Amino acid sequence: MVAHIELHLKKEELEKEKYQIKNLSEKLDNVMVFVNQQLPDTITNLEFAEKQLMQEAAQKEYLNVESIRVLQENVVRLKNIYSAINKNRYV
């Protein structure tokens, strides 16, 4: 009798955990869809900003190398993230 009660309680606990995992999985899917939709435009916008900064720097005969370098590094990081998301999405 005690074993039956323990088994029933364990089954309820597992069902709760299964439900939580399902909810977390759905939330993760939603985040991944959002990121996958937003990241390409963000990358494009940052690349455009980088080009504008470089043109402006050339026209004004100064070059804030550090700002442009940081922007370039961030664009590369975002591209890597986007690539990893798409790679894992189709595995």
Secondary structure by P-SEA (a helix, b strand, c coil): caaaaaaaaaaaaaaaaaaaaaaaaaaaaaaaaaaaacaaaaaaaaaaaaaaaaaaaaaacccaaaaaaaaaaaaaaaaaaaaaaaaaaac
